Amino acid sequence: MSEGLLRRPHVWQPGSSAPPLLLLHGTGGDEHDLLVLRQHLAPDAPVLSPRGAVSEQGMARFFRRLREGVFDEDDLRLRADELAAFLTAAEEKYDVTAGSWLAVGFSNGANMASALLLRHPESLAGAVLLAAMVPFAADEPRDHALAGKRVLIVNGDSDPMATPEQTSRLTEQLRRRDADVELLSFSGGHTIDAGQLPLIKKFIDAGPPN
């Protein structure tokens, strides 16, 4: 069964430092898109980069949407479950400690990372969310499911999709479940800002909360 799950297109790059990175691309990207981030953020870390399993007019995505900015939440739950199972299979094949992944996702990939955190807290150690929106409209329960997990949200202050309101709501959702959330804002829109990469590296180098 594990081998079947791993037929999903992906790139695995072994490494010697922790944490292992889970790279999740944006709409229209693929498993190669974010590999360049490794050299900027954690050059010695193992990297797993899967391709989104959904096609929207030929563009790969991690889950379906009803229209721009409106997610198909039923599909998002299904795809998050599938990705969690894929990670379990990858941990076995590539000898990665279960639940040790730090997700680094951009746009659609960031939204999948948030959904994975909220739906399968055991799957990730934390996340860096680039151009991230709220994955689920309903409020999250107040619990400690994300205690000890660090999340960095990096959104542009003029992003038309990942707006300041979205950033605030996402932060609240994650904190309701006891995640340690930090925010980075930059002057710009829906993009990965190169000027933030040293700060993201500093976040990753700091490791888990004491």
GUZABA-672508 format. One record per atom (N, C-alpha, C): atom name; x, y, z; residue in three letters. Coordinates in Angstrom, 3 decimals. Atoms other than C-alpha are relative to their C-alpha. Example, Ala and Ser with C-alpha at 12.3 -4.5 7.8 and 13.67 -1.06 7.14 Angstrom:
BEGIN
  atom        px        py        pz  type
     N     0.890    -1.190     0.000   Ala
    CA    12.300    -4.500     7.800   Ala
     C     0.900     1.200     0.000   Ala
     N    -0.820    -1.190    -0.060   Ser
    CA    13.670    -1.060     7.140   Ser
     C    -0.770     1.090     0.730   Ser
//
This chain:
BEGIN
  atom        px        py        pz  type
     N     0.831    -1.210     0.000   Met
    CA     0.000     0.000     0.000   Met
     C     0.861     1.253     0.000   Met
     N    -0.887    -1.160    -0.055   Ser
    CA     2.840     2.393     0.855   Ser
     C     0.572     0.321    -1.370   Ser
     N    -0.570    -0.226     1.327   Glu
    CA     4.380     1.896    -2.575   Glu
     C    -1.033     0.634    -0.936   Glu
     N     1.048    -0.588     0.820   Gly
    CA     1.039     2.716    -4.187   Gly
     C    -0.168     1.473     0.277   Gly
     N     0.132    -1.407    -0.352   Leu
    CA     0.774     5.991    -2.287   Leu
     C     1.147     0.824    -0.566   Leu
     N    -1.184    -0.727     0.453   Leu
    CA     4.279     6.919    -3.382   Leu
     C     0.108     0.078    -1.516   Leu
     N     0.026    -0.211     1.447   Arg
    CA     3.358     6.690    -7.063   Arg
     C    -0.348     1.442    -0.344   Arg
     N     0.276    -1.416     0.223   Arg
    CA     2.211    10.286    -6.662   Arg
     C     1.313     0.690    -0.404   Arg
     N    -1.255    -0.656     0.405   Pro
    CA     4.775    12.437    -8.534   Pro
     C     0.576     0.843     1.138   Pro
     N    -0.652    -0.752    -1.070   His
    CA     7.292    13.845    -6.073   His
     C     1.509    -0.042    -0.185   His
     N    -1.461    -0.021    -0.040   Val
    CA    10.927    14.723    -5.544   Val
     C     0.433    -0.230     1.445   Val
     N    -0.611     0.214    -1.311   Trp
    CA    12.931    13.389    -2.603   Trp
     C     1.484     0.330    -0.106   Trp
     N    -1.421    -0.320    -0.074   Gln
    CA    16.301    14.910    -1.747   Gln
     C     0.465    -0.283     1.425   Gln
     N    -0.467     0.308    -1.350   Pro
    CA    18.106    13.326     1.225   Pro
     C     0.862     1.119     0.568   Pro
     N    -0.805    -1.011    -0.671   Gly
    CA    19.883    15.488     3.773   Gly
     C     0.357    -0.447     1.397   Gly
     N    -0.538     0.416    -1.294   Ser
    CA    21.601    15.433     7.131   Ser
     C    -0.481     0.823     1.181   Ser
     N     0.410    -0.860    -1.115   Ser
    CA    20.008    18.231     9.170   Ser
     C    -1.513    -0.048     0.185   Ser
     N     1.427    -0.047    -0.305   Ala
    CA    16.632    18.679    10.810   Ala
     C    -0.459     1.459    -0.009   Ala
     N     1.044     0.985     0.303   Pro
    CA    13.847    19.394    10.254   Pro
     C    -0.053    -0.298    -1.493   Pro
     N     0.240     0.243     1.421   Pro
    CA    12.958    17.701     6.956   Pro
     C    -1.058     0.974    -0.511   Pro
     N     0.927    -0.967     0.578   Leu
    CA    11.145    20.127     4.656   Leu
     C    -1.009    -0.691    -0.914   Leu
     N     1.052     0.415     0.910   Leu
    CA     7.836    19.410     2.947   Leu
     C    -0.370     1.216    -0.842   Leu
     N     0.229    -1.147     0.870   Leu
    CA     7.588    21.766    -0.048   Leu
     C    -1.300    -0.183    -0.782   Leu
     N     1.319     0.076     0.629   Leu
    CA     4.080    22.494    -1.359   Leu
     C    -0.178     1.202    -0.924   Leu
     N     0.004    -1.045     1.027   His
    CA     3.857    24.488    -4.600   His
     C    -1.354     0.711    -0.095   His
     N     1.227    -0.733     0.262   Gly
    CA     1.247    27.033    -5.706   Gly
     C    -0.697    -0.500    -1.255   Gly
     N     0.792     0.381     1.164   Thr
    CA    -1.401    26.725    -8.430   Thr
     C     0.827     0.106    -1.286   Thr
     N    -0.726     0.012     1.262   Gly
    CA     0.129    25.737   -11.759   Gly
     C     1.455    -0.392     0.132   Gly
     N    -1.376     0.436    -0.212   Gly
    CA     3.406    24.671   -10.192   Gly
     C     0.106    -1.514    -0.048   Gly
     N    -0.182     1.443    -0.097   Asp
    CA     4.849    21.208    -9.760   Asp
     C     1.035    -0.290     1.080   Asp
     N    -0.889     0.438    -1.075   Glu
    CA     7.185    19.225    -7.540   Glu
     C     1.398     0.601    -0.085   Glu
     N    -1.321    -0.609     0.140   His
    CA    10.230    21.118    -8.870   His
     C     0.015     1.495     0.375   His
     N     0.091    -1.456    -0.108   Asp
    CA     8.991    24.683    -8.305   Asp
     C     0.734     0.597     1.192   Asp
     N    -0.524    -0.611    -1.223   Leu
    CA    10.082    25.289    -4.714   Leu
     C     1.337    -0.591     0.443   Leu
     N    -1.254     0.640    -0.423   Leu
    CA    13.249    23.171    -4.643   Leu
     C     1.111     1.019     0.227   Leu
     N    -1.027    -1.028    -0.150   Val
    CA    15.352    26.328    -5.000   Val
     C    -0.010     0.598     1.408   Val
     N     0.064    -0.556    -1.355   Leu
    CA    14.151    27.401    -1.543   Leu
     C     0.922    -0.724     0.966   Leu
     N    -0.844     0.771    -0.919   Arg
    CA    16.189    24.643     0.057   Arg
     C     1.337     0.681     0.239   Arg
     N    -1.326    -0.582    -0.167   Gln
    CA    19.508    26.382    -0.605   Gln
     C    -0.045     1.290     0.813   Gln
     N     0.142    -1.236    -0.766   His
    CA    18.187    29.592     0.981   His
     C    -0.432    -0.244     1.448   His
     N     0.621     0.186    -1.313   Leu
    CA    16.357    28.107     3.971   Leu
     C     0.667    -1.076     0.843   Leu
     N    -0.576     1.117    -0.768   Ala
    CA    17.988    24.805     4.964   Ala
     C     0.745    -0.912    -0.967   Ala
     N    -0.692     0.712     1.080   Pro
    CA    20.614    23.605     2.481   Pro
     C     0.360    -1.443     0.302   Pro
     N    -0.359     1.382    -0.340   Asp
    CA    21.425    20.405     4.392   Asp
     C    -1.202    -0.848     0.397   Asp
     N     1.193     0.724    -0.451   Ala
    CA    17.831    19.393     5.181   Ala
     C    -0.505    -0.964    -1.066   Ala
     N     0.730     0.837     0.945   Pro
    CA    16.040    16.457     3.595   Pro
     C    -1.212     0.766    -0.526   Pro
     N     1.126    -0.703     0.624   Val
    CA    13.327    17.653     1.203   Val
     C    -0.914    -1.007    -0.701   Val
     N     1.023     0.747     0.722   Leu
    CA    10.103    16.055     0.035   Leu
     C    -0.920     1.019    -0.667   Leu
     N     0.814    -0.964     0.742   Ser
    CA     8.206    17.910    -2.680   Ser
     C    -0.976    -0.745    -0.908   Ser
     N     0.991     0.686     0.828   Pro
    CA     4.971    16.316    -3.985   Pro
     C    -0.710     0.945    -0.960   Pro
     N     0.820    -0.782     0.927   Arg
    CA     2.864    17.477    -6.901   Arg
     C    -1.459    -0.025     0.479   Arg
     N     1.422    -0.029    -0.311   Gly
    CA    -0.711    18.602    -6.261   Gly
     C    -0.758    -1.016    -0.829   Gly
     N     0.695     1.121     0.641   Ala
    CA    -3.186    15.828    -7.119   Ala
     C    -1.206     0.422    -0.825   Ala
     N     1.180    -0.504     0.702   Val
    CA    -5.887    18.045    -8.672   Val
     C     0.453     0.826    -1.204   Val
     N    -0.291    -0.820     1.178   Ser
    CA    -5.878    19.589   -12.169   Ser
     C    -1.137     0.988    -0.225   Ser
     N     0.977    -1.043     0.317   Glu
    CA    -7.637    22.883   -12.831   Glu
     C     0.404     0.616    -1.334   Glu
     N    -0.324    -0.452     1.348   Gln
    CA    -7.617    23.550   -16.575   Gln
     C     1.492    -0.217    -0.308   Gln
     N    -1.378     0.372     0.271   Gly
    CA    -4.266    21.784   -16.773   Gly
     C     1.009     0.473     1.023   Gly
     N    -0.910    -0.504    -1.039   Met
    CA    -2.790    23.523   -13.710   Met
     C    -0.122    -0.871     1.247   Met
     N     0.001     0.834    -1.200   Ala
    CA    -1.771    21.356   -10.771   Ala
     C    -0.342     0.822     1.230   Ala
     N     0.362    -0.586    -1.292   Arg
    CA    -3.341    22.197    -7.405   Arg
     C    -0.086    -1.121     1.028   Arg
     N     0.123     1.007    -1.049   Phe
    CA    -3.551    20.443    -4.052   Phe
     C    -1.456    -0.308     0.348   Phe
     N     1.426     0.257    -0.237   Phe
    CA    -7.362    20.767    -3.835   Phe
     C    -0.809     0.889    -0.939   Phe
     N     0.871    -0.733     0.916   Arg
    CA   -10.302    22.051    -5.828   Arg
     C    -0.507     1.295     0.647   Arg
     N     0.673    -1.199    -0.475   Arg
    CA   -11.871    25.466    -5.555   Arg
     C    -1.249     0.230    -0.840   Arg
     N     1.248    -0.283     0.695   Leu
    CA   -15.346    26.647    -6.517   Leu
     C     0.170     1.179    -0.946   Leu
     N    -0.417    -1.141     0.820   Arg
    CA   -13.987    29.939    -7.848   Arg
     C     1.176     0.627     0.736   Arg
     N    -1.180    -0.592    -0.629   Glu
    CA   -11.015    32.163    -7.074   Glu
     C    -0.352     0.511     1.395   Glu
     N     0.205    -0.435    -1.371   Gly
    CA   -10.817    32.655    -3.323   Gly
     C    -1.054    -0.773     0.761   Gly
     N     1.039     0.801    -0.664   Val
    CA   -13.607    30.135    -2.564   Val
     C     0.370    -1.476    -0.136   Val
     N    -0.507     1.371     0.022   Phe
    CA   -12.387    26.667    -1.624   Phe
     C    -1.144    -1.016     0.045   Phe
     N     0.869     1.158    -0.151   Asp
    CA   -14.184    23.362    -2.071   Asp
     C     0.474    -0.730     1.258   Asp
     N    -0.518     0.485    -1.280   Glu
    CA   -13.816    22.458     1.591   Glu
     C    -0.134    -1.509     0.151   Glu
     N     0.107     1.460    -0.049   Asp
    CA   -15.070    18.883     1.174   Asp
     C     1.192    -0.635    -0.708   Asp
     N    -1.153     0.524     0.723   Asp
    CA   -12.361    18.273    -1.413   Asp
     C     1.292     0.281     0.766   Asp
     N    -1.192    -0.346    -0.779   Leu
    CA    -9.806    20.062     0.762   Leu
     C     0.214    -1.009     1.128   Leu
     N    -0.126     1.002    -1.068   Arg
    CA   -10.539    17.660     3.628   Arg
     C     0.487    -1.332    -0.560   Arg
     N    -0.408     1.251     0.638   Leu
    CA   -10.236    14.666     1.313   Leu
     C     1.465     0.037    -0.402   Leu
     N    -1.389    -0.091     0.476   Arg
    CA    -6.943    15.882    -0.187   Arg
     C     0.985     0.109     1.165   Arg
     N    -0.864    -0.050    -1.187   Ala
    CA    -5.518    16.675     3.258   Ala
     C     0.176    -1.396     0.577   Ala
     N    -0.096     1.380    -0.474   Asp
    CA    -6.323    13.113     4.320   Asp
     C     0.946    -0.803    -0.889   Asp
     N    -0.873     0.713     0.933   Glu
    CA    -4.612    11.798     1.185   Glu
     C     1.458     0.388     0.197   Glu
     N    -1.373    -0.455    -0.183   Leu
    CA    -1.529    13.927     1.769   Leu
     C     0.580    -0.537     1.311   Leu
     N    -0.467     0.565    -1.266   Ala
    CA    -1.298    12.756     5.382   Ala
     C     0.408    -1.458    -0.184   Ala
     N    -0.346     1.395     0.272   Ala
    CA    -1.330     9.145     4.167   Ala
     C     1.273    -0.098    -0.836   Ala
     N    -1.216    -0.049     0.811   Phe
    CA     1.317     9.988     1.548   Phe
     C     1.225     0.257     0.884   Phe
     N    -1.128    -0.300    -0.885   Leu
    CA     3.547    11.463     4.275   Leu
     C     0.375    -1.212     0.844   Leu
     N    -0.285     1.205    -0.787   Thr
    CA     3.209     8.324     6.379   Thr
     C     0.782    -1.009    -0.839   Thr
     N    -0.718     0.916     0.887   Ala
    CA     4.308     6.231     3.395   Ala
     C     1.419     0.491    -0.274   Ala
     N    -1.319    -0.568     0.267   Ala
    CA     7.197     8.601     2.662   Ala
     C     0.921    -0.147     1.206   Ala
     N    -0.812     0.161    -1.224   Glu
    CA     8.371     8.455     6.277   Glu
     C     0.591    -1.396     0.073   Glu
     N    -0.463     1.389    -0.029   Glu
    CA     8.625     4.691     6.017   Glu
     C     1.069    -0.247    -1.059   Glu
     N    -0.940     0.275     1.106   Lys
    CA    10.374     4.646     2.643   Lys
     C     1.315     0.752     0.169   Lys
     N    -1.194    -0.843    -0.034   Tyr
    CA    12.813     7.496     3.288   Tyr
     C     0.594     0.141     1.400   Tyr
     N    -0.539     0.042    -1.362   Asp
    CA    13.433     6.818     6.984   Asp
     C    -0.022     1.382     0.659   Asp
     N     0.223    -1.303    -0.630   Val
    CA    12.016    10.107     8.283   Val
     C    -0.840    -0.197     1.256   Val
     N     0.754     0.101    -1.246   Thr
    CA    10.798    10.475    11.845   Thr
     C    -1.432     0.478    -0.212   Thr
     N     1.415    -0.311     0.208   Ala
    CA     6.998    10.476    11.875   Ala
     C    -0.346     1.369     0.589   Ala
     N     0.486    -1.293    -0.467   Gly
    CA     5.480    13.940    12.125   Gly
     C     1.054     1.069     0.165   Gly
     N    -1.090    -0.966    -0.188   Ser
    CA     8.817    15.769    11.917   Ser
     C     0.084     1.041    -1.109   Ser
     N    -0.065    -0.904     1.155   Trp
    CA     8.095    17.634     8.650   Trp
     C    -0.292     1.441     0.387   Trp
     N     0.339    -1.419    -0.012   Leu
    CA     8.229    21.407     8.463   Leu
     C    -0.498     0.336    -1.396   Leu
     N     0.564    -0.335     1.305   Ala
    CA     5.875    22.346     5.642   Ala
     C     0.392     1.424    -0.382   Ala
     N    -0.227    -1.324     0.578   Val
    CA     6.889    25.268     3.432   Val
     C    -0.877     0.066    -1.237   Val
     N     0.960    -0.029     1.090   Gly
    CA     3.954    26.127     1.201   Gly
     C    -0.246     1.404    -0.510   Gly
     N     0.311    -1.286     0.622   Phe
    CA     3.168    28.913    -1.237   Phe
     C    -1.414    -0.032    -0.556   Phe
     N     1.330    -0.187     0.566   Ser
    CA    -0.399    30.058    -2.002   Ser
     C    -0.840    -1.260     0.192   Ser
     N     0.792     1.221    -0.136   Asn
    CA    -2.409    26.893    -2.751   Asn
     C     0.698    -1.021     0.890   Asn
     N    -0.756     0.913    -0.854   Gly
    CA     0.372    24.889    -1.113   Gly
     C    -0.009     0.419     1.464   Gly
     N     0.097    -0.490    -1.375   Ala
    CA     0.279    27.116     1.975   Ala
     C    -1.362    -0.336     0.595   Ala
     N     1.341     0.313    -0.486   Asn
    CA    -3.469    26.587     2.241   Asn
     C    -0.145    -1.490     0.296   Asn
     N    -0.011     1.427    -0.301   Met
    CA    -2.967    22.841     2.028   Met
     C     0.768    -0.287     1.288   Met
     N    -0.766     0.201    -1.225   Ala
    CA    -0.311    23.040     4.744   Ala
     C    -0.822     0.371     1.228   Ala
     N     0.859    -0.405    -1.115   Ser
    CA    -2.742    24.930     7.012   Ser
     C    -1.072    -1.049     0.261   Ser
     N     1.029     1.030    -0.145   Ala
    CA    -5.464    22.359     6.338   Ala
     C     0.573    -1.264     0.619   Ala
     N    -0.651     1.191    -0.550   Leu
    CA    -3.030    19.546     7.097   Leu
     C     0.279     0.183     1.493   Leu
     N    -0.221    -0.284    -1.429   Leu
    CA    -2.061    21.185    10.389   Leu
     C    -1.278    -0.145     0.805   Leu
     N     1.255    -0.017    -0.746   Leu
    CA    -5.684    21.630    11.415   Leu
     C    -0.685    -1.363     0.012   Leu
     N     0.710     1.277     0.119   Arg
    CA    -6.949    18.247    10.225   Arg
     C     0.840    -1.181     0.473   Arg
     N    -0.910     1.085    -0.407   His
    CA    -3.892    16.073    10.931   His
     C     1.186     0.605     0.750   His
     N    -1.085    -0.669    -0.741   Pro
    CA    -1.842    17.854    13.616   Pro
     C     1.226    -0.882     0.201   Pro
     N    -1.106     0.925    -0.222   Glu
    CA     0.266    14.722    14.052   Glu
     C     0.939    -0.098    -1.191   Glu
     N    -0.780     0.180     1.228   Ser
    CA     1.579    14.979    10.477   Ser
     C     1.171     0.965    -0.129   Ser
     N    -1.004    -1.047     0.181   Leu
    CA     3.645    18.162    10.798   Leu
     C     0.532     0.487     1.340   Leu
     N    -0.582    -0.643    -1.179   Ala
    CA     6.038    19.722    13.308   Ala
     C    -0.267     1.496    -0.001   Ala
     N     0.229    -1.435     0.121   Gly
    CA     5.248    23.204    11.998   Gly
     C    -0.120     0.366    -1.462   Gly
     N     0.199    -0.418     1.385   Ala
    CA     4.880    25.292     8.866   Ala
     C     0.467     1.422    -0.223   Ala
     N    -0.238    -1.347     0.509   Val
    CA     6.018    28.316     6.906   Val
     C    -1.024     0.207    -1.109   Val
     N     1.129    -0.211     0.904   Leu
    CA     2.972    29.702     5.096   Leu
     C     0.214     1.292    -0.778   Leu
     N    -0.298    -1.134     0.870   Leu
    CA     3.685    32.007     2.151   Leu
     C    -1.227     0.327    -0.844   Leu
     N     1.220    -0.408     0.711   Ala
    CA     0.734    33.980     0.714   Ala
     C    -1.152    -0.923     0.366   Ala
     N     0.941     0.981    -0.548   Ala
    CA    -1.646    32.010     2.919   Ala
     C    -1.355     0.608     0.311   Ala
     N     1.375    -0.376    -0.299   Met
    CA    -5.420    32.192     3.285   Met
     C    -0.579    -0.956     1.051   Met
     N     0.703     0.850    -0.963   Val
    CA    -7.930    30.644     5.699   Val
     C    -0.498    -1.257    -0.724   Val
     N     0.419     1.204     0.722   Pro
    CA    -8.502    26.979     4.722   Pro
     C    -1.465    -0.368     0.219   Pro
     N     1.357     0.394    -0.341   Phe
    CA   -11.813    26.366     6.515   Phe
     C    -0.743     1.187     0.589   Phe
     N     0.763    -1.175    -0.412   Ala
    CA   -14.545    28.951     7.031   Ala
     C    -0.434    -0.064     1.461   Ala
     N     0.495     0.136    -1.371   Ala
    CA   -15.820    27.560    10.361   Ala
     C     1.130     0.201     0.997   Ala
     N    -0.982    -0.170    -1.058   Asp
    CA   -14.055    28.476    13.586   Asp
     C     0.528    -1.351     0.461   Asp
     N    -0.600     1.202    -0.550   Glu
    CA   -11.656    25.893    14.928   Glu
     C    -0.359    -0.129     1.482   Glu
     N     0.220     0.177    -1.435   Pro
    CA   -12.274    24.354    18.364   Pro
     C     1.184     0.525     0.795   Pro
     N    -1.110    -0.377    -0.877   Arg
    CA   -10.229    25.589    21.279   Arg
     C     0.538    -1.273     0.652   Arg
     N    -0.639     1.161    -0.602   Asp
    CA    -7.829    22.802    22.182   Asp
     C     1.503     0.184    -0.086   Asp
     N    -1.462    -0.091    -0.028   His
    CA    -4.117    22.035    22.443   His
     C     0.631    -0.872    -1.087   His
     N    -0.466     0.927     1.033   Ala
    CA    -3.776    19.975    19.245   Ala
     C     1.281     0.460    -0.675   Ala
     N    -1.191    -0.528     0.668   Leu
    CA    -1.062    22.284    17.857   Leu
     C     1.036     0.529     0.992   Leu
     N    -0.978    -0.428    -1.008   Ala
    CA     0.817    22.886    21.105   Ala
     C     1.394    -0.507    -0.375   Ala
     N    -1.370     0.365     0.341   Gly
    CA     4.561    22.901    20.478   Gly
     C     0.330     0.095    -1.475   Gly
     N    -0.235    -0.127     1.435   Lys
    CA     4.167    23.552    16.754   Lys
     C     0.128     1.481    -0.367   Lys
     N    -0.268    -1.382     0.396   Arg
    CA     5.640    26.746    15.294   Arg
     C    -0.465     0.234    -1.428   Arg
     N     0.498    -0.361     1.319   Val
    CA     4.012    28.479    12.348   Val
     C     0.412     1.440    -0.296   Val
     N    -0.351    -1.338     0.468   Leu
    CA     5.320    31.465    10.401   Leu
     C    -0.868     0.323    -1.209   Leu
     N     0.832    -0.457     1.107   Ile
    CA     2.851    33.341     8.164   Ile
     C     0.689     1.199    -0.645   Ile
     N    -0.715    -1.050     0.726   Val
    CA     4.523    35.490     5.488   Val
     C    -0.896     0.480    -1.143   Val
     N     0.947    -0.520     0.986   Asn
    CA     1.972    37.594     3.591   Asn
     C     0.332     1.439    -0.368   Asn
     N    -0.204    -1.369     0.453   Gly
    CA     2.302    40.742     1.499   Gly
     C    -1.127     0.907     0.451   Gly
     N     1.027    -0.903    -0.521   Asp
    CA     0.463    43.789     2.796   Asp
     C    -0.954     0.513    -1.070   Asp
     N     0.923    -0.385     1.068   Ser
    CA    -1.111    44.419    -0.623   Ser
     C    -0.443    -1.218    -0.817   Ser
     N     0.434     1.230     0.661   Asp
    CA    -1.958    40.804    -1.477   Asp
     C    -1.517     0.041    -0.173   Asp
     N     1.445    -0.088     0.204   Pro
    CA    -5.440    40.820    -3.090   Pro
     C    -0.758    -1.232     0.475   Pro
     N     0.657     1.239    -0.449   Met
    CA    -6.162    37.235    -1.953   Met
     C     0.312    -0.284     1.468   Met
     N    -0.404     0.207    -1.385   Ala
    CA    -4.168    36.691     1.241   Ala
     C     0.058     1.360     0.694   Ala
     N     0.146    -1.359    -0.522   Thr
    CA    -5.438    39.968     2.669   Thr
     C     0.349     0.058     1.490   Thr
     N    -0.212    -0.115    -1.449   Pro
    CA    -4.694    41.336     6.156   Pro
     C    -1.117    -0.662     0.807   Pro
     N     1.106     0.672    -0.705   Glu
    CA    -8.160    40.071     7.192   Glu
     C     0.201    -1.506    -0.009   Glu
     N    -0.279     1.426     0.084   Gln
    CA    -7.270    36.583     5.945   Gln
     C     1.128    -0.387     0.956   Gln
     N    -1.132     0.267    -0.891   Thr
    CA    -3.968    36.749     7.808   Thr
     C    -0.446    -0.040     1.457   Thr
     N     0.480    -0.074    -1.378   Ser
    CA    -5.712    37.756    11.028   Ser
     C    -0.860    -1.210     0.357   Ser
     N     0.876     1.142    -0.274   Arg
    CA    -8.346    35.008    10.752   Arg
     C     0.777    -1.307     0.069   Arg
     N    -0.821     1.209    -0.016   Leu
    CA    -5.775    32.331     9.930   Leu
     C     0.808    -0.081     1.288   Leu
     N    -0.765    -0.038    -1.245   Thr
    CA    -3.628    33.408    12.866   Thr
     C    -0.870    -0.429     1.179   Thr
     N     0.920     0.343    -1.085   Glu
    CA    -6.639    33.158    15.184   Glu
     C    -0.365    -1.480    -0.033   Glu
     N     0.341     1.427     0.098   Gln
    CA    -7.599    29.719    13.867   Gln
     C     1.113    -0.881     0.566   Gln
     N    -1.133     0.815    -0.458   Leu
    CA    -4.124    28.347    14.522   Leu
     C     0.254     0.186     1.485   Leu
     N    -0.227    -0.250    -1.429   Arg
    CA    -3.783    29.999    17.911   Arg
     C    -1.086    -0.595     0.872   Arg
     N     1.072     0.654    -0.751   Arg
    CA    -7.150    28.623    18.999   Arg
     C     0.373    -1.436     0.350   Arg
     N    -0.430     1.380    -0.238   Arg
    CA    -5.487    25.228    18.771   Arg
     C     1.395    -0.051     0.610   Arg
     N    -1.218    -0.126    -0.809   Asp
    CA    -2.423    26.454    20.676   Asp
     C     1.292    -0.031    -0.808   Asp
     N    -1.238    -0.127     0.778   Ala
    CA     0.044    26.867    17.790   Ala
     C     0.737     1.269     0.405   Ala
     N    -0.859    -1.169    -0.224   Asp
    CA     2.960    29.265    18.295   Asp
     C     0.166     0.694    -1.355   Asp
     N     0.068    -0.641     1.315   Val
    CA     2.280    31.674    15.399   Val
     C     0.774     1.314    -0.008   Val
     N    -0.701    -1.259     0.228   Glu
    CA     4.616    34.405    14.164   Glu
     C    -0.396     0.543    -1.376   Glu
     N     0.408    -0.650     1.240   Leu
    CA     3.870    36.919    11.413   Leu
     C     1.158     0.789    -0.599   Leu
     N    -0.921    -0.843     0.757   Leu
    CA     6.059    38.490     8.732   Leu
     C    -0.800     0.667    -1.109   Leu
     N     0.685    -0.721     1.067   Ser
    CA     4.641    41.194     6.477   Ser
     C     1.042     0.731    -0.842   Ser
     N    -0.906    -0.729     0.880   Phe
    CA     6.286    42.791     3.466   Phe
     C    -0.818     0.831    -0.971   Phe
     N     0.661    -0.835     0.992   Ser
    CA     5.439    45.445     0.915   Ser
     C    -0.059    -0.746    -1.316   Ser
     N     0.129     0.757     1.233   Gly
    CA     4.078    43.465    -1.978   Gly
     C    -1.284    -0.773    -0.035   Gly
     N     1.232     0.719     0.225   Gly
    CA     1.397    41.184    -3.306   Gly
     C     0.125    -1.491     0.204   Gly
     N     0.118     1.445    -0.139   His
    CA     0.791    37.485    -3.887   His
     C     1.245    -0.656    -0.592   His
     N    -1.286     0.469     0.517   Thr
    CA     4.378    36.348    -4.214   Thr
     C     0.872    -0.477     1.153   Thr
     N    -1.040     0.303    -0.985   Ile
    CA     7.414    34.953    -2.419   Ile
     C     1.021     1.119    -0.082   Ile
     N    -0.899    -1.149    -0.017   Asp
    CA     9.501    37.967    -1.415   Asp
     C     1.398    -0.449     0.417   Asp
     N    -1.364     0.472    -0.268   Ala
    CA    13.231    37.216    -1.631   Ala
     C     0.594     0.647     1.243   Ala
     N    -0.533    -0.690    -1.164   Gly
    CA    13.956    39.778     1.076   Gly
     C    -0.380    -0.640     1.318   Gly
     N     0.435     0.661    -1.235   Gln
    CA    12.109    37.629     3.621   Gln
     C     0.729    -1.322     0.248   Gln
     N    -0.609     1.327    -0.145   Leu
    CA    14.173    34.476     3.006   Leu
     C     0.986    -0.101     1.162   Leu
     N    -0.888     0.113    -1.167   Pro
    CA    16.903    35.277     5.581   Pro
     C    -0.766    -0.064     1.320   Pro
     N     0.808     0.035    -1.220   Leu
    CA    14.200    35.876     8.202   Leu
     C    -0.701    -1.342     0.154   Leu
     N     0.605     1.325    -0.057   Ile
    CA    12.477    32.625     7.298   Ile
     C     1.042    -1.033     0.424   Ile
     N    -1.086     0.905    -0.403   Lys
    CA    15.825    30.817     7.593   Lys
     C     0.259     0.111     1.496   Lys
     N    -0.200    -0.201    -1.436   Lys
    CA    16.268    32.341    11.047   Lys
     C    -1.089    -0.700     0.805   Lys
     N     1.113     0.700    -0.645   Phe
    CA    12.828    31.022    12.019   Phe
     C     0.241    -1.492     0.017   Phe
     N    -0.230     1.431     0.080   Ile
    CA    13.720    27.530    10.812   Ile
     C     1.176    -0.406     0.887   Ile
     N    -1.193     0.326    -0.802   Asp
    CA    17.151    27.583    12.475   Asp
     C    -0.291     0.015     1.496   Asp
     N     0.314    -0.098    -1.438   Ala
    CA    15.543    28.481    15.823   Ala
     C    -0.544    -1.297     0.559   Ala
     N     0.475     1.301    -0.452   Gly
    CA    13.975    25.035    15.961   Gly
     C    -1.306     0.084     0.773   Gly
     N     1.271     0.050    -0.716   Pro
    CA    11.003    23.958    18.078   Pro
     C     0.023     0.880     1.249   Pro
     N     0.049    -0.828    -1.216   Pro
    CA     9.785    26.030    21.066   Pro
     C     0.663    -0.722     1.166   Pro
     N    -0.602     0.602    -1.192   Asn
    CA    11.591    25.498    24.337   Asn
     C    -1.107    -0.467     0.964   Asn
//
